[in-house]
Amino acid sequence: MNERELLQDCLRRLNRTGIAYYLTGSMASNYWGIPRTTHDLDFVVQLPPSAIPRIIQEFSGDFYIEEAAVRAVYQPPHQFNAIDTRSALKVDFWLPKPEPFDREMLKRRVPVMLFGESAWVATAEDVILHKLIWNRISPSDRQLGDAAGVVAVQAQALDKNYLKQWALELKLVSELEQLLSGKIRPKQT
């Protein structure tokens, strides 16, 4: 099973659970920007305790998923994962933080079709900002390259006012200015 097949499989499973989710991370930046190889999937899930049995049921069988880890998602780091036993690829599930930006990302997610599957994905602007946040937490050329790839592909379609508003609030003004001015460029393959 490759990354695309895993994504399709996870989307089908998540859609069956009926929980609110969106694709984020490198797969979301691949959707909006310049694709690169990735070895995991990242989803933000709105997971009320009553939905835990549904997500465990959907990801049992072909995935290694620990019920205790899923139930512990309400404690830091607010994350659990499922390992695909067919490929050893990892799927990370994160709860949205109770912060304004995270609530906005969930509210702004958009429905798309990915490889024939219905999906919810973070907007291009939110992917850029999220990549900048992650770069601040753990500096990486990958995070900046992903963000620059989204800027390069989406260019004129981006809501620059939204980006600037949140960059100010998130204290990412300098990084965003570098991205929008082309000082941070996508990685060349």
Secondary structure, DSSP 8 states (H G I E B T S, - for coil): --HHHHHHHHHHHHHHHT-EEEEEHHHHHHHHS-----SEEEEEEE--GGGHHHHHHHHSSSEE--HHHHHGGGSTT-EEEEEETTT--EEEEE---SSHHHHHHHHH-EEEEETTEEEEE--HHHHHHHHHHHHHHS--HHHHHHHHHHHHHHGGGS-HHHHHHHHHHHT-HHHHHHHHHTSS-----
